[in-house]
Amino acid sequence: MSRLVPALAGAMSRSSNLSRTPSFLLSVSLSRPAAREGNLCWVSAAAHNRKGGSGGSGGGGQRPGAGTWLAVPLAGCALLGFAQSRDAACDAAAVGLDEGELPLMAPEERRKLPAPGAKPDMPLYTRAGLAKHATLEDRVWVSYKDGVYDVTEFIEAHPGGQVRIMLAAGKAIDPYWNMFQQHFTTGFALETLEEMRIGTLAPGEWVEVELGADPYALDPLRDASLIMHGDKPCNAELPESKAMQAYATPNALWFVRHHHPVPIVDENEYALEVTLLDGSKKSFTLDELRDDFPRHEVTMTLQCSGNRRSHLAPFRPAQGIPWNTGAVSTAQFAGARLVDVLAKCGASHLEEGGANHVHFVGLDEMLASIPVDKAEARNGDVILAYDMNGVPIPPDHGFPIRAVVPGHVGVRNVKWVSKVVVSKEEAEGPWQRGVAYKGFAANVTDLKTIPSHVIDSAIAVQEAPVQSVIISPANNAEIRGGDLDLKGWAFSGGGRGIIRVEVSLDGGASWHLANLGEGSEQHLRRAWAWTFWSASLPVPPGLRGGSGQVMCRAVDASYNTQPERPESIWNIRGLNNTSWHSKNVRFSK
């Protein structure tokens, strides 16, 4: 039987001497203008811009709004916590605060804050009274610390789905937030809760208790060069400086997108359960998946649908992890074709039999689904992968089995797969039917009040749209000499190959063809991985001695192109930002 981290962490309790290096820095205090720790300095992006810095490449030099903060490494930049803007190259000097700007807080500091929304003379409630409000009919109340909150109107918009929030109906949410510690990564959860406070637990009704062993204590150690956006759960991106060091991203540098602790799995006890439309089931051990099916290899680029979310911030911040360009990686996966496994179970021509989706269920209870035509197409190359870049898939990336769905966004490539289910309906849950992975119209500006019919009518993201990124030069680089060398990558979902990349040295006034390199040899209708590109262009005399923007844009085999500006593609969840990528540079004389 598979064992999850919480169970092991509880068993080990405090006897474990495992020490972990914190991934977050402590907060910037209003009593001091900037905080510096290790090789990072927290600064206000707005204040930095006043000193002449750039708002970042994605925003064309536009300022982020007040309250935006940057974690600035002394050798580069990274985004963490509240940071909603682009990474920016700047000095690590202390800068002043604008009045009203909020300091960045580390998750542990935010956990220590009192229950939000307290007001004088609020009604007092008992835990027994709280328990009477556990259904929609009676309105759903929860408590957090000593605060009591009516969350009824928020249930449908809960990013984690209705099922999870209802687990705490009529009870305290504190134990659940200990498990899902992303609630403390930014201030969004506490700010949302603040608006829903209706009262306070009476004296003696709330006693602060120790929450027990850390469910993330046994997560794998990660490479120090990953740009961390959070470690409970881990969300980390590939640094731009290492994105093109090899065509296949080394496993240790692969971006990480988790929703829960990493499951601990005994491969000798692991079994994959396949359920067909008629309810019949068949199970396979890991050895059977390895030995009883032809080994199929797929080189695939996996990109989170939130990649480049932070580039939307100069226009309007979006909700979610503020990824820069590194929520993407490439590997050669190997495993059993899904269609072969289904055939072994007696399933074929699924669509004709009434099936529409195939679900993947992870050991961490994360589930998502893909259309059945993709699942059973041999040239769709969907595999149940056990190897990654020639070795067993590391725990962070799905050991022992990961669903690999080439051309589809990251969330459909479910890790730690324990079940495959053929169904007439798409998967339930927040990752398929909730707000998390749906692109809403620009008029939807608040997830807390989004109507259920709007959520239901939106389509879950599947294939990735065409994208391109400049890797070199770095943002705010000084270009010396008469020529500018650029390089980057381009990718499109659905197997659509890249047929053209264009670059501009003058902010989009004129364009030049780039040379397509590794990856361009892929079949144009089965191109599952990125294409590297490069260009070497003379700097026009009129640009020398000044600053400007370099840009890139790509065209795929279906002649899909990237939109020019983030304004035209903005959505509240910040999904699929494929606007032209730009970087600010300075041209020497």
Phi, psi and omega in degrees: 000140179287146181238136182263158182306315182304321181294315180292319180298321179294320181293322181285330179048224185270004179286344180288133176257019180293123177253146182232142177277127180300140179267345180252149172269165179285171191282160169277127180268145177296342182278353176220147190285335180203156179238140182229133180211130182061232181255024181233152174225124178276126180224158175281125180296321180296316179293322178300319179294327177297332181275006174103005179283177182260150175286356178114159187293323185290339186258005179063032177082004179286151181282139165290166182281170177300147180088358177275134184234148179240140170263109190255106175293152179293338179250012180167207182215151177216156180250132178217161170057237183288344188304123181243355183261187177285163170289148184224139175272125182199168176293155179267027180284155178291143179230161184277166179257140168283147177299131179093350178289140181267139177285152172291142177237140171287152180307318181295326177290321181292328178296334183277350181294150176293165178303129186286156172089009183293137176224155180299146172061033176286150179301149177257140182229156173261165177294328177294321177293321177300319184295341179285351182246072185237007179227162179296327180295323181264004188069142187262118176248149172222165173240150172224119190053237181261007181270148176243135189225139173263107186256014187306313185288346184265348190302315183293334183265001182300120183302334179272003177095157182292324184300316184291317182292330179288344175298332182261007182301127180075010184223185176278140176269353185306313180297326180288322178291335174294325177283312183260077190283001173295345176298339181256000183293317174234178180276003187299315184295315180292323178295320178296316180297322183305320183289345186252008182289133180239350182180193185223143173293137182297155178308133181089347180276338178237123176236124181292125181241155177288135188277354176094192186296148179289118181293348181259006187299331184257014174300152180298152170288144184244156179298135185294341182277349176296144178272110188274130171255356180164148179241000179220082001281166182286130171220114188215146183243158178290125178296140179304323184295343182245004186294328185243022177292334175210154180295315175267123182293128176304143184306321183293339182258000180299141176296152183238128176227102181244155174248344187213175171301154179285124179296145173260122190237133171271110185296336179285341180252356182292143173214140175260125180258127178248126180244125181269175185299330181276003179092351179291149185231151174213142182243151180227136173281169177296320178298321179293321178295325179284319192260334188264358181231147176302137177286125180240129183252139181222123172268120192220140170266129178249126181230129174293141181292347176267005180304137182068022177301322183296339180287349177279342190300322179300334175274305178194126180299147175247161184268131180138178180299130183279066179300142169272241181254003192259014175275055185202144176201167182228141177208161169265114178260152176222142180180195178270135175299135178302320182296328177290320179295317178297320179296324178296334178274358180092015183254130173206161182049053187299319183295322178295333179275003177102358179281145179237335183221155169239125182265146169241130181242125180271160177296340177271010179076004173286137179218148178206168181220161178233156178299146186293330180294326175290318185298322187255007177277123181296324179276004172278343171059031175285127182229157168263097194273138175242343178240150180219115183054042172086002178227163176305142181305129179295156180306321181298340187241015168123007182309133008266341183226132174237139172285122178249114185241087186302138177087353179253156184294164190305320187296337178282347181266072190295136178269159174053047186294129176245340182218144170237127185232124174274131189214158172281337185245158173288166185297149171282175172102166186293335184278351180238314186251350179274194185277344193299320186234044174234138180266112183265161178295159186294342179282350175273107186241002182212113181291339183289339185238014183290128181293152182296325181292333176289319177297314184294326184279341179286146183266134177294141180294134176237276181283146180275138175283170184293139186217148171212152186219140172272122176266319179224132014280167175288160177298137180066021177291151173263124183265113180258145180091180187272349182240152176241122177262126178240149171209157181186194179227158176221150184202147174221145180283179178069012182079008182282116181289162178271126180253345182198139168232134178240147179232152179230139177259352188235039175071023177096004178289326178218155186229152181223144179288137173266161177271130177273131183246229184301133184103339181287347179280354181294153175299133188294345177249007180215040182267095186270352185236165183293164175242126176280146178222161179207160177203143174232115188231142175290140177282122180301143181306326182291344180265344185292137181085003181232190178241160180193190180239135169258144186224160172219155175208151185233159176231133180260182188292346174262012182061030168284141182234168179271141175291153185290313191235151179295334179303326185282351185232004184299138171214155190301330179269356176065035182271147170054048173283102182243022178298159181312133178272138182222156173222146177274137178224161174243130181261125177286161178286000000 
